[in-house]
Each structure stands twice: as C-alpha cells, then as structure tokens.
Amino acid sequence: MYDIRPATVDDAAQISRVVLAALHESNARDYGPETIARVARSFTPDGIAATLAMRQVFVAVDAARIAGTASRDGAVVRSVFVVPDAQGRGIGRALMAEIDRAAVAAGVATLTLQSSLTATGCYGRLGFRVVREHHHGEERTIVMEKRSAI
C-alpha cells in the first residue's frame, strides 16, 4: 500500500532516482538515447529540490521507498513518474487523483499536461483527451487536458 504525501527537499535524491529509472527503462521504448539524456538532465537532485519551491509536488511512498511522483504547476500537470518495478499497481492513478484534488481545491477548472508517448494511454484512461502533438527537436509529446471535478 502506498501513501501519497507532499514531497520535501529531503526527498529530492529519491525522486531523482524514480524519474531516471522510469526514463531509462520505460520511456526508452519510445524515445532515443539523446532525447532521454536531454530530459534526464532536468531531474538531478538539485534540480528537483529547486522545483519543490515552485510547484506542488507529491510522492507515493511505501515504507521508506518513494515509488512515484507527480507535480502541479497551476493548471499544468508535470513530471509524473513511477519507478518501473511498481508500474501497473495504481500508483500513477493515486498520484493523479491527488493532483486532481489539489487542482479542485485551488479552483482550477481544466488540467493540461504534455504526455510522453509512453504514458498517453494511461492518461486517456484517467479521462484526459488529446488536444494536439508537440515537438521539441526529436522529442514528440502529446498535449492532453481534462476538466476538473469542480
């Protein structure tokens, strides 16, 4: 059973490990090594610690292990990752439910996100719909949105 809680600066190194594992194992099926390396540079422990001051970040914890993370920057969902050996267990769904609750509490009517090709199906099952594709060099993402339960 995983508990969802707000992330702290002390979590930055574990969050970095979760993100890097997901990028290198899961997202590598849909993106080349150059794209993975470029994205990974944004998820160092120091980079994550800085992000904690700017966004609402949640983690999924089992005992002392962080198995997933998700963040919200206003109406935008960012950085949703689950460690590969825990994927498919409802952790991403639980994190996204917490993001949705936080958005509703903040009065956000519509959440948007840029999904990796890897996660588009997951977000679709959570009620997000495709708005358009976005290209950043070789990286292709899918912009999706969902009305909040306000």
TORPA-626571 format. One line per field, with one value per atom (N, C-alpha, C): x, y, z; atom name; residue in three letters; residue number from 1. Coordinates in Angstrom, 2 decimals, decimal comma. Example, Ala and Ser with C-alpha at 12.3 -4.5 7.8 and 13.67 -1.06 7.14 Angstrom:
BEGIN
east <- c(13,19 | 12,30 | 13,20 | 12,85 | 13,67 | 12,90)
north <- c(-5,69 | -4,50 | -3,30 | -2,25 | -1,06 | 0,03)
up <- c(7,80 | 7,80 | 7,80 | 7,08 | 7,14 | 7,87)
site <- c(N | CA | C | N | CA | C)
code <- c(ALA | ALA | ALA | SER | SER | SER)
pos <- c(1 | 1 | 1 | 2 | 2 | 2)
This chain:
BEGIN
east <- c(0,85 | 0,00 | 0,88 | 0,56 | 1,34 | 0,58 | 1,29 | 0,72 | 1,14 | 0,22 | 0,54 | 0,69 | 1,80 | 2,06 | 2,81 | 2,80 | 3,62 | 5,10 | 5,84 | 7,28 | 8,00 | 9,16 | 10,02 | 11,39 | 12,19 | 13,54 | 14,34 | 14,09 | 14,80 | 14,48 | 13,40 | 13,01 | 13,69 | 14,39 | 14,89 | 15,74 | 16,64 | 17,51 | 16,68 | 15,72 | 14,88 | 13,98 | 13,44 | 12,61 | 13,45 | 14,67 | 15,56 | 15,76 | 15,99 | 16,18 | 14,93 | 13,75 | 12,49 | 12,37 | 12,58 | 12,43 | 13,45 | 14,70 | 15,73 | 15,48 | 15,04 | 14,72 | 13,59 | 12,55 | 11,41 | 11,83 | 12,62 | 13,09 | 13,90 | 14,88 | 15,82 | 15,22 | 14,22 | 13,64 | 12,32 | 11,44 | 10,10 | 10,06 | 10,48 | 10,39 | 11,38 | 12,42 | 13,41 | 12,82 | 11,65 | 10,98 | 10,43 | 10,16 | 9,53 | 10,43 | 11,57 | 12,46 | 13,89 | 14,67 | 16,07 | 16,93 | 18,17 | 19,07 | 19,39 | 19,45 | 19,74 | 18,59 | 17,37 | 16,21 | 16,15 | 16,36 | 16,34 | 17,41 | 18,60 | 19,70 | 19,37 | 18,78 | 18,43 | 17,38 | 16,35 | 15,29 | 15,86 | 16,70 | 17,26 | 18,05 | 18,68 | 19,48 | 18,64 | 17,34 | 16,46 | 16,08 | 16,45 | 15,97 | 17,08 | 18,07 | 19,09 | 18,47 | 19,05 | 18,52 | 18,46 | 19,47 | 19,44 | 18,33 | 18,14 | 17,06 | 15,69 | 15,53 | 14,25 | 14,04 | 15,07 | 14,95 | 14,50 | 15,03 | 14,62 | 13,17 | 12,74 | 11,36 | 10,38 | 10,77 | 9,88 | 9,45 | 10,27 | 9,92 | 8,93 | 8,79 | 7,95 | 6,66 | 6,58 | 5,43 | 4,91 | 3,70 | 3,14 | 3,53 | 4,36 | 4,91 | 4,45 | 4,00 | 3,57 | 4,44 | 4,55 | 5,24 | 4,35 | 4,55 | 3,91 | 4,99 | 4,70 | 5,69 | 5,17 | 6,03 | 5,76 | 6,92 | 6,63 | 7,67 | 8,56 | 9,82 | 10,71 | 11,04 | 10,45 | 10,78 | 9,78 | 10,29 | 9,45 | 9,35 | 8,11 | 7,89 | 7,32 | 6,89 | 6,33 | 6,26 | 6,08 | 5,98 | 5,11 | 4,50 | 3,72 | 3,70 | 3,63 | 3,59 | 2,57 | 2,21 | 1,23 | 1,80 | 1,76 | 2,19 | 0,98 | 0,16 | -1,09 | -2,04 | -2,39 | -3,31 | -2,58 | -1,25 | -0,45 | 0,11 | -0,15 | 0,42 | 1,81 | 2,78 | 4,15 | 4,80 | 5,75 | 6,66 | 5,96 | 5,15 | 4,51 | 5,35 | 5,93 | 6,79 | 6,56 | 6,58 | 6,51 | 7,69 | 8,38 | 9,52 | 9,05 | 9,84 | 9,38 | 8,87 | 9,51 | 9,06 | 7,76 | 7,23 | 5,96 | 4,87 | 5,18 | 4,19 | 3,08 | 1,88 | 0,73 | 0,06 | 0,42 | -0,15 | -1,07 | -1,41 | -2,32 | -1,64 | -0,32 | 0,40 | 0,19 | 0,33 | 0,10 | -1,32 | -2,28 | -3,69 | -3,89 | -3,28 | -3,40 | -2,74 | -1,58 | -0,91 | -1,76 | -2,32 | -3,14 | -4,44 | -4,99 | -6,17 | -5,82 | -4,62 | -4,18 | -3,96 | -3,39 | -3,22 | -4,59 | -5,56 | -6,90 | -7,53 | -7,39 | -7,93 | -7,29 | -5,98 | -5,28 | -5,74 | -5,96 | -6,43 | -7,82 | -8,70 | -10,06 | -9,99 | -9,18 | -9,04 | -8,53 | -7,72 | -7,17 | -8,10 | -9,24 | -10,18 | -9,82 | -8,95 | -8,53 | -9,63 | -10,12 | -11,22 | -10,74 | -9,56 | -9,06 | -7,57 | -7,20 | -5,79 | -5,26 | -4,04 | -3,38 | -2,06 | -1,54 | -0,24 | 0,34 | 1,66 | 2,34 | 2,74 | 2,06 | 2,32 | 3,43 | 4,26 | 5,19 | 4,35 | 4,91 | 4,22 | 3,94 | 4,83 | 4,73 | 3,49 | 3,08 | 2,01 | 0,66 | 0,56 | -0,68 | -1,88 | -1,73 | -2,84 | -3,28 | -2,34 | -2,64 | -3,47 | -3,03 | -3,78 | -5,16 | -5,26 | -6,56 | -7,52 | -7,03 | -7,86 | -8,27 | -7,53 | -7,86 | -8,76 | -9,20 | -10,14 | -9,54 | -8,23 | -7,61 | -7,87 | -8,02 | -8,23 | -7,11 | -6,79 | -5,71 | -6,16 | -5,28 | -5,53 | -4,70 | -3,40 | -2,51 | -1,18 | -0,36 | 1,01 | 1,94 | 3,05 | 4,07 | 5,42 | 6,26 | 7,60 | 8,64 | 9,62 | 10,78 | 11,99 | 12,45 | 13,51 | 12,99 | 13,71 | 13,32 | 12,23 | 11,99 | 11,03 | 9,60 | 8,75 | 7,34 | 6,51 | 5,69 | 4,80 | 3,37 | 2,43 | 1,01 | 0,43 | -0,10 | -0,76 | -2,17 | -2,51 | -3,80 | -4,44 | -5,77 | -6,44 | -7,62 | -8,03 | -9,16 | -9,82 | -11,13 | -11,88 | -11,78 | -11,55 | -11,51 | -12,92 | -13,00 | -14,30 | -14,81 | -14,71 | -15,16 | -16,67)
north <- c(-1,19 | 0,00 | 1,24 | 2,15 | 3,38 | 4,55 | 5,41 | 6,64 | 7,78 | 8,68 | 9,87 | 11,02 | 11,74 | 12,89 | 13,96 | 15,20 | 16,25 | 15,89 | 16,21 | 15,97 | 17,03 | 16,67 | 17,61 | 17,64 | 18,61 | 18,71 | 17,44 | 16,83 | 15,59 | 14,45 | 14,56 | 13,53 | 13,68 | 14,77 | 15,09 | 13,97 | 13,38 | 12,33 | 11,09 | 10,70 | 9,55 | 9,85 | 11,05 | 11,43 | 11,36 | 11,85 | 11,80 | 10,36 | 9,45 | 8,03 | 7,45 | 7,80 | 7,31 | 7,80 | 9,09 | 9,69 | 9,09 | 9,02 | 8,49 | 7,03 | 6,23 | 4,83 | 4,73 | 5,52 | 5,49 | 5,96 | 7,01 | 7,49 | 6,43 | 5,86 | 4,93 | 3,55 | 3,13 | 1,81 | 1,85 | 2,77 | 2,79 | 3,69 | 4,93 | 5,87 | 5,56 | 4,83 | 4,48 | 3,60 | 3,02 | 2,24 | 3,14 | 4,41 | 5,33 | 6,48 | 6,65 | 7,78 | 7,29 | 7,98 | 7,64 | 8,09 | 7,58 | 7,89 | 9,38 | 10,12 | 11,56 | 12,29 | 11,94 | 12,57 | 12,22 | 10,95 | 10,52 | 11,27 | 11,37 | 12,07 | 13,54 | 14,18 | 15,60 | 15,80 | 14,98 | 15,11 | 14,79 | 13,78 | 13,36 | 14,48 | 15,33 | 16,43 | 17,37 | 17,40 | 18,27 | 17,66 | 16,41 | 15,71 | 15,28 | 16,14 | 15,90 | 16,20 | 15,69 | 16,04 | 17,55 | 18,30 | 19,76 | 20,40 | 19,91 | 20,43 | 20,16 | 18,98 | 18,63 | 19,46 | 19,65 | 20,48 | 21,89 | 22,44 | 23,77 | 23,77 | 22,71 | 22,60 | 22,57 | 21,98 | 21,89 | 23,26 | 24,26 | 25,61 | 26,29 | 25,75 | 26,41 | 25,67 | 24,38 | 23,57 | 22,80 | 22,32 | 21,41 | 20,00 | 19,34 | 18,04 | 17,00 | 15,85 | 14,74 | 13,52 | 12,66 | 11,40 | 10,26 | 9,09 | 7,86 | 7,08 | 6,75 | 6,14 | 4,81 | 3,80 | 2,52 | 2,29 | 2,30 | 2,26 | 3,49 | 3,31 | 4,46 | 4,68 | 3,91 | 3,98 | 4,85 | 5,82 | 6,60 | 5,83 | 5,53 | 4,73 | 5,54 | 6,78 | 7,61 | 9,06 | 9,92 | 11,34 | 11,99 | 13,10 | 13,91 | 15,33 | 16,30 | 17,69 | 18,49 | 19,62 | 20,53 | 21,94 | 22,61 | 23,99 | 24,77 | 25,24 | 25,89 | 24,87 | 25,09 | 24,19 | 23,14 | 23,06 | 22,15 | 21,01 | 19,78 | 18,61 | 18,39 | 18,15 | 17,98 | 16,79 | 16,20 | 15,23 | 14,11 | 13,34 | 12,17 | 10,96 | 10,32 | 9,15 | 8,12 | 6,86 | 5,74 | 4,83 | 4,38 | 3,50 | 2,25 | 1,78 | 0,68 | -0,57 | -0,98 | -2,21 | -2,05 | -0,84 | -0,60 | -0,11 | -0,02 | 0,43 | -0,61 | -0,13 | -1,01 | -1,40 | -0,74 | -1,06 | 0,03 | 1,00 | 2,07 | 3,27 | 3,30 | 4,42 | 5,70 | 5,61 | 6,79 | 7,29 | 6,39 | 6,76 | 7,49 | 6,98 | 7,61 | 8,99 | 9,11 | 10,41 | 11,41 | 10,96 | 11,85 | 12,24 | 11,35 | 11,70 | 12,80 | 12,73 | 13,77 | 15,09 | 15,02 | 16,23 | 16,85 | 16,01 | 16,49 | 17,15 | 16,52 | 17,10 | 18,47 | 18,55 | 19,82 | 20,88 | 20,48 | 21,43 | 21,94 | 21,04 | 21,44 | 22,42 | 22,10 | 22,98 | 24,36 | 24,42 | 25,70 | 26,39 | 25,78 | 26,38 | 26,22 | 25,25 | 25,01 | 24,23 | 24,76 | 24,13 | 23,06 | 23,25 | 22,31 | 22,06 | 20,80 | 20,41 | 20,09 | 20,50 | 20,13 | 19,46 | 18,72 | 18,08 | 17,77 | 17,58 | 17,08 | 15,66 | 14,72 | 13,31 | 12,80 | 11,95 | 11,18 | 10,21 | 9,71 | 8,68 | 7,47 | 7,21 | 6,07 | 6,13 | 7,32 | 7,45 | 7,90 | 8,13 | 8,64 | 7,76 | 6,46 | 5,54 | 5,64 | 5,75 | 5,87 | 7,13 | 8,26 | 9,50 | 9,43 | 8,78 | 8,60 | 7,84 | 6,81 | 6,04 | 6,87 | 7,93 | 8,82 | 9,98 | 9,98 | 11,00 | 12,16 | 12,12 | 13,19 | 12,92 | 13,99 | 13,85 | 14,56 | 14,04 | 14,61 | 15,94 | 16,94 | 18,27 | 18,45 | 18,11 | 18,25 | 17,58 | 17,44 | 16,96 | 18,15 | 17,91 | 18,94 | 18,31 | 19,03 | 18,53 | 19,48 | 18,90 | 19,64 | 18,89 | 19,31 | 18,57 | 17,18 | 16,16 | 14,77 | 14,27 | 15,02 | 14,58 | 14,95 | 13,95 | 14,15 | 13,87 | 14,84 | 14,65 | 14,94 | 14,54 | 14,72 | 15,64 | 16,78 | 17,70 | 17,16 | 17,03 | 16,47 | 17,38 | 17,28 | 18,07 | 17,30 | 17,77 | 17,15 | 18,21 | 18,24 | 19,13 | 18,61 | 19,50 | 19,12 | 18,88 | 18,26 | 17,94 | 19,07 | 20,32 | 21,49 | 21,53)
up <- c(0,00 | 0,00 | 0,00 | -0,86 | -0,99 | -0,40 | 0,34 | 0,85 | -0,06 | -0,36 | -1,15 | -0,17 | -0,29 | 0,59 | -0,18 | 0,34 | -0,29 | -0,20 | -1,24 | -1,26 | -0,46 | 0,07 | 0,78 | 0,10 | 0,46 | -0,10 | 0,20 | 1,35 | 1,70 | 0,74 | -0,02 | -0,98 | -2,34 | -2,57 | -3,91 | -4,53 | -3,78 | -4,34 | -4,73 | -3,88 | -4,22 | -5,42 | -5,48 | -6,63 | -7,90 | -7,84 | -9,00 | -9,45 | -8,51 | -8,87 | -9,54 | -9,03 | -9,62 | -11,06 | -11,26 | -12,59 | -13,56 | -13,14 | -14,04 | -14,39 | -13,43 | -13,72 | -14,73 | -14,53 | -15,46 | -16,85 | -16,92 | -18,22 | -18,94 | -18,24 | -18,88 | -19,16 | -18,39 | -18,60 | -19,35 | -18,99 | -19,60 | -20,84 | -20,69 | -21,80 | -22,92 | -22,63 | -23,65 | -24,75 | -24,50 | -25,55 | -26,66 | -26,31 | -27,26 | -27,70 | -27,04 | -27,33 | -27,44 | -28,27 | -28,46 | -27,29 | -27,25 | -26,13 | -25,98 | -27,08 | -26,99 | -26,29 | -26,64 | -26,01 | -24,54 | -24,20 | -22,80 | -22,01 | -22,56 | -21,87 | -21,66 | -22,67 | -22,54 | -21,45 | -21,45 | -20,44 | -19,05 | -18,95 | -17,67 | -16,99 | -17,77 | -17,20 | -16,33 | -16,54 | -15,75 | -14,41 | -14,18 | -12,99 | -12,04 | -11,86 | -10,85 | -9,48 | -8,40 | -7,08 | -6,85 | -7,29 | -7,11 | -7,94 | -9,16 | -10,00 | -9,39 | -8,84 | -8,21 | -6,95 | -6,16 | -4,95 | -5,31 | -6,40 | -6,84 | -7,29 | -7,94 | -8,40 | -7,24 | -6,13 | -4,97 | -4,47 | -4,69 | -4,26 | -5,20 | -6,41 | -7,43 | -7,74 | -7,40 | -7,77 | -6,56 | -6,70 | -5,71 | -6,15 | -5,36 | -5,73 | -4,71 | -5,22 | -4,38 | -4,65 | -3,65 | -3,81 | -3,30 | -3,88 | -3,41 | -2,66 | -1,39 | -0,52 | 0,03 | 0,01 | 0,64 | 1,61 | 2,91 | 3,94 | 3,73 | 3,44 | 3,25 | 1,78 | 0,90 | -0,52 | -1,29 | -2,02 | -2,92 | -4,22 | -4,63 | -5,84 | -6,98 | -6,70 | -7,76 | -7,34 | -8,33 | -8,08 | -9,15 | -8,80 | -9,73 | -9,19 | -10,09 | -9,64 | -10,43 | -9,82 | -10,44 | -10,37 | -11,50 | -11,62 | -12,11 | -11,18 | -11,56 | -12,17 | -13,43 | -14,13 | -14,96 | -14,80 | -15,61 | -14,74 | -15,16 | -14,52 | -15,11 | -14,24 | -14,70 | -13,99 | -14,65 | -14,04 | -13,27 | -13,98 | -13,38 | -13,76 | -12,76 | -13,00 | -11,90 | -12,30 | -11,36 | -11,67 | -10,62 | -10,81 | -11,57 | -12,53 | -13,39 | -12,67 | -11,58 | -10,93 | -10,14 | -10,09 | -9,40 | -10,37 | -11,65 | -12,62 | -12,75 | -13,03 | -13,19 | -11,89 | -10,80 | -9,48 | -8,95 | -9,80 | -9,37 | -8,75 | -8,73 | -8,12 | -8,92 | -10,23 | -11,08 | -10,94 | -10,89 | -10,71 | -9,38 | -8,30 | -6,99 | -6,97 | -7,60 | -7,68 | -8,46 | -9,58 | -10,39 | -9,66 | -8,85 | -8,05 | -7,05 | -6,47 | -5,54 | -6,28 | -7,46 | -8,28 | -8,58 | -8,93 | -9,23 | -7,99 | -6,82 | -5,59 | -5,32 | -5,50 | -5,27 | -6,26 | -7,50 | -8,52 | -8,18 | -7,78 | -7,39 | -6,22 | -5,22 | -4,05 | -4,44 | -5,50 | -5,97 | -6,97 | -7,28 | -8,22 | -9,68 | -9,99 | -11,37 | -12,09 | -13,20 | -13,94 | -14,92 | -15,51 | -16,50 | -16,27 | -16,19 | -16,08 | -17,47 | -17,75 | -19,00 | -18,67 | -19,64 | -19,47 | -20,83 | -20,85 | -22,04 | -21,74 | -22,36 | -22,12 | -23,01 | -22,45 | -23,28 | -24,10 | -25,17 | -25,94 | -25,05 | -24,12 | -23,22 | -22,34 | -21,91 | -20,90 | -21,46 | -22,75 | -23,32 | -23,00 | -23,11 | -22,81 | -21,37 | -20,46 | -19,04 | -18,78 | -19,34 | -19,14 | -19,78 | -20,91 | -21,54 | -20,64 | -19,96 | -19,04 | -17,83 | -17,54 | -16,42 | -16,83 | -18,09 | -18,54 | -19,31 | -19,56 | -20,35 | -21,82 | -22,58 | -24,02 | -24,76 | -25,93 | -26,75 | -27,32 | -27,21 | -27,77 | -29,04 | -28,95 | -30,11 | -29,79 | -30,83 | -30,66 | -30,47 | -29,79 | -29,60 | -29,92 | -30,64 | -30,98 | -30,41 | -29,74 | -29,23 | -29,77 | -30,94 | -31,61 | -31,97 | -31,54 | -31,80 | -30,86 | -29,77 | -28,77 | -29,18 | -29,25 | -29,58 | -28,33 | -27,92 | -26,80 | -27,24 | -26,42 | -26,72 | -25,65 | -26,06 | -25,13 | -24,89 | -23,60 | -23,22 | -22,16 | -22,03 | -20,99 | -20,42 | -19,24 | -18,54 | -17,68 | -17,72 | -16,84 | -15,41 | -14,48 | -13,06 | -12,56 | -11,43 | -10,83 | -9,95 | -10,43 | -9,65 | -9,63)
site <- c(N | CA | C | N | CA | C | N | CA | C | N | CA | C | N | CA | C | N | CA | C | N | CA | C | N | CA | C | N | CA | C | N | CA | C | N | CA | C | N | CA | C | N | CA | C | N | CA | C | N | CA | C | N | CA | C | N | CA | C | N | CA | C | N | CA | C | N | CA | C | N | CA | C | N | CA | C | N | CA | C | N | CA | C | N | CA | C | N | CA | C | N | CA | C | N | CA | C | N | CA | C | N | CA | C | N | CA | C | N | CA | C | N | CA | C | N | CA | C | N | CA | C | N | CA | C | N | CA | C | N | CA | C | N | CA | C | N | CA | C | N | CA | C | N | CA | C | N | CA | C | N | CA | C | N | CA | C | N | CA | C | N | CA | C | N | CA | C | N | CA | C | N | CA | C | N | CA | C | N | CA | C | N | CA | C | N | CA | C | N | CA | C | N | CA | C | N | CA | C | N | CA | C | N | CA | C | N | CA | C | N | CA | C | N | CA | C | N | CA | C | N | CA | C | N | CA | C | N | CA | C | N | CA | C | N | CA | C | N | CA | C | N | CA | C | N | CA | C | N | CA | C | N | CA | C | N | CA | C | N | CA | C | N | CA | C | N | CA | C | N | CA | C | N | CA | C | N | CA | C | N | CA | C | N | CA | C | N | CA | C | N | CA | C | N | CA | C | N | CA | C | N | CA | C | N | CA | C | N | CA | C | N | CA | C | N | CA | C | N | CA | C | N | CA | C | N | CA | C | N | CA | C | N | CA | C | N | CA | C | N | CA | C | N | CA | C | N | CA | C | N | CA | C | N | CA | C | N | CA | C | N | CA | C | N | CA | C | N | CA | C | N | CA | C | N | CA | C | N | CA | C | N | CA | C | N | CA | C | N | CA | C | N | CA | C | N | CA | C | N | CA | C | N | CA | C | N | CA | C | N | CA | C | N | CA | C | N | CA | C | N | CA | C | N | CA | C | N | CA | C | N | CA | C | N | CA | C | N | CA | C | N | CA | C | N | CA | C | N | CA | C | N | CA | C | N | CA | C | N | CA | C | N | CA | C | N | CA | C | N | CA | C | N | CA | C | N | CA | C | N | CA | C | N | CA | C | N | CA | C | N | CA | C | N | CA | C | N | CA | C | N | CA | C | N | CA | C | N | CA | C | N | CA | C | N | CA | C | N | CA | C | N | CA | C)
code <- c(MET | MET | MET | TYR | TYR | TYR | ASP | ASP | ASP | ILE | ILE | ILE | ARG | ARG | ARG | PRO | PRO | PRO | ALA | ALA | ALA | THR | THR | THR | VAL | VAL | VAL | ASP | ASP | ASP | ASP | ASP | ASP | ALA | ALA | ALA | ALA | ALA | ALA | GLN | GLN | GLN | ILE | ILE | ILE | SER | SER | SER | ARG | ARG | ARG | VAL | VAL | VAL | VAL | VAL | VAL | LEU | LEU | LEU | ALA | ALA | ALA | ALA | ALA | ALA | LEU | LEU | LEU | HIS | HIS | HIS | GLU | GLU | GLU | SER | SER | SER | ASN | ASN | ASN | ALA | ALA | ALA | ARG | ARG | ARG | ASP | ASP | ASP | TYR | TYR | TYR | GLY | GLY | GLY | PRO | PRO | PRO | GLU | GLU | GLU | THR | THR | THR | ILE | ILE | ILE | ALA | ALA | ALA | ARG | ARG | ARG | VAL | VAL | VAL | ALA | ALA | ALA | ARG | ARG | ARG | SER | SER | SER | PHE | PHE | PHE | THR | THR | THR | PRO | PRO | PRO | ASP | ASP | ASP | GLY | GLY | GLY | ILE | ILE | ILE | ALA | ALA | ALA | ALA | ALA | ALA | THR | THR | THR | LEU | LEU | LEU | ALA | ALA | ALA | MET | MET | MET | ARG | ARG | ARG | GLN | GLN | GLN | VAL | VAL | VAL | PHE | PHE | PHE | VAL | VAL | VAL | ALA | ALA | ALA | VAL | VAL | VAL | ASP | ASP | ASP | ALA | ALA | ALA | ALA | ALA | ALA | ARG | ARG | ARG | ILE | ILE | ILE | ALA | ALA | ALA | GLY | GLY | GLY | THR | THR | THR | ALA | ALA | ALA | SER | SER | SER | ARG | ARG | ARG | ASP | ASP | ASP | GLY | GLY | GLY | ALA | ALA | ALA | VAL | VAL | VAL | VAL | VAL | VAL | ARG | ARG | ARG | SER | SER | SER | VAL | VAL | VAL | PHE | PHE | PHE | VAL | VAL | VAL | VAL | VAL | VAL | PRO | PRO | PRO | ASP | ASP | ASP | ALA | ALA | ALA | GLN | GLN | GLN | GLY | GLY | GLY | ARG | ARG | ARG | GLY | GLY | GLY | ILE | ILE | ILE | GLY | GLY | GLY | ARG | ARG | ARG | ALA | ALA | ALA | LEU | LEU | LEU | MET | MET | MET | ALA | ALA | ALA | GLU | GLU | GLU | ILE | ILE | ILE | ASP | ASP | ASP | ARG | ARG | ARG | ALA | ALA | ALA | ALA | ALA | ALA | VAL | VAL | VAL | ALA | ALA | ALA | ALA | ALA | ALA | GLY | GLY | GLY | VAL | VAL | VAL | ALA | ALA | ALA | THR | THR | THR | LEU | LEU | LEU | THR | THR | THR | LEU | LEU | LEU | GLN | GLN | GLN | SER | SER | SER | SER | SER | SER | LEU | LEU | LEU | THR | THR | THR | ALA | ALA | ALA | THR | THR | THR | GLY | GLY | GLY | CYS | CYS | CYS | TYR | TYR | TYR | GLY | GLY | GLY | ARG | ARG | ARG | LEU | LEU | LEU | GLY | GLY | GLY | PHE | PHE | PHE | ARG | ARG | ARG | VAL | VAL | VAL | VAL | VAL | VAL | ARG | ARG | ARG | GLU | GLU | GLU | HIS | HIS | HIS | HIS | HIS | HIS | HIS | HIS | HIS | GLY | GLY | GLY | GLU | GLU | GLU | GLU | GLU | GLU | ARG | ARG | ARG | THR | THR | THR | ILE | ILE | ILE | VAL | VAL | VAL | MET | MET | MET | GLU | GLU | GLU | LYS | LYS | LYS | ARG | ARG | ARG | SER | SER | SER | ALA | ALA | ALA | ILE | ILE | ILE)
pos <- c(1 | 1 | 1 | 2 | 2 | 2 | 3 | 3 | 3 | 4 | 4 | 4 | 5 | 5 | 5 | 6 | 6 | 6 | 7 | 7 | 7 | 8 | 8 | 8 | 9 | 9 | 9 | 10 | 10 | 10 | 11 | 11 | 11 | 12 | 12 | 12 | 13 | 13 | 13 | 14 | 14 | 14 | 15 | 15 | 15 | 16 | 16 | 16 | 17 | 17 | 17 | 18 | 18 | 18 | 19 | 19 | 19 | 20 | 20 | 20 | 21 | 21 | 21 | 22 | 22 | 22 | 23 | 23 | 23 | 24 | 24 | 24 | 25 | 25 | 25 | 26 | 26 | 26 | 27 | 27 | 27 | 28 | 28 | 28 | 29 | 29 | 29 | 30 | 30 | 30 | 31 | 31 | 31 | 32 | 32 | 32 | 33 | 33 | 33 | 34 | 34 | 34 | 35 | 35 | 35 | 36 | 36 | 36 | 37 | 37 | 37 | 38 | 38 | 38 | 39 | 39 | 39 | 40 | 40 | 40 | 41 | 41 | 41 | 42 | 42 | 42 | 43 | 43 | 43 | 44 | 44 | 44 | 45 | 45 | 45 | 46 | 46 | 46 | 47 | 47 | 47 | 48 | 48 | 48 | 49 | 49 | 49 | 50 | 50 | 50 | 51 | 51 | 51 | 52 | 52 | 52 | 53 | 53 | 53 | 54 | 54 | 54 | 55 | 55 | 55 | 56 | 56 | 56 | 57 | 57 | 57 | 58 | 58 | 58 | 59 | 59 | 59 | 60 | 60 | 60 | 61 | 61 | 61 | 62 | 62 | 62 | 63 | 63 | 63 | 64 | 64 | 64 | 65 | 65 | 65 | 66 | 66 | 66 | 67 | 67 | 67 | 68 | 68 | 68 | 69 | 69 | 69 | 70 | 70 | 70 | 71 | 71 | 71 | 72 | 72 | 72 | 73 | 73 | 73 | 74 | 74 | 74 | 75 | 75 | 75 | 76 | 76 | 76 | 77 | 77 | 77 | 78 | 78 | 78 | 79 | 79 | 79 | 80 | 80 | 80 | 81 | 81 | 81 | 82 | 82 | 82 | 83 | 83 | 83 | 84 | 84 | 84 | 85 | 85 | 85 | 86 | 86 | 86 | 87 | 87 | 87 | 88 | 88 | 88 | 89 | 89 | 89 | 90 | 90 | 90 | 91 | 91 | 91 | 92 | 92 | 92 | 93 | 93 | 93 | 94 | 94 | 94 | 95 | 95 | 95 | 96 | 96 | 96 | 97 | 97 | 97 | 98 | 98 | 98 | 99 | 99 | 99 | 100 | 100 | 100 | 101 | 101 | 101 | 102 | 102 | 102 | 103 | 103 | 103 | 104 | 104 | 104 | 105 | 105 | 105 | 106 | 106 | 106 | 107 | 107 | 107 | 108 | 108 | 108 | 109 | 109 | 109 | 110 | 110 | 110 | 111 | 111 | 111 | 112 | 112 | 112 | 113 | 113 | 113 | 114 | 114 | 114 | 115 | 115 | 115 | 116 | 116 | 116 | 117 | 117 | 117 | 118 | 118 | 118 | 119 | 119 | 119 | 120 | 120 | 120 | 121 | 121 | 121 | 122 | 122 | 122 | 123 | 123 | 123 | 124 | 124 | 124 | 125 | 125 | 125 | 126 | 126 | 126 | 127 | 127 | 127 | 128 | 128 | 128 | 129 | 129 | 129 | 130 | 130 | 130 | 131 | 131 | 131 | 132 | 132 | 132 | 133 | 133 | 133 | 134 | 134 | 134 | 135 | 135 | 135 | 136 | 136 | 136 | 137 | 137 | 137 | 138 | 138 | 138 | 139 | 139 | 139 | 140 | 140 | 140 | 141 | 141 | 141 | 142 | 142 | 142 | 143 | 143 | 143 | 144 | 144 | 144 | 145 | 145 | 145 | 146 | 146 | 146 | 147 | 147 | 147 | 148 | 148 | 148 | 149 | 149 | 149 | 150 | 150 | 150)
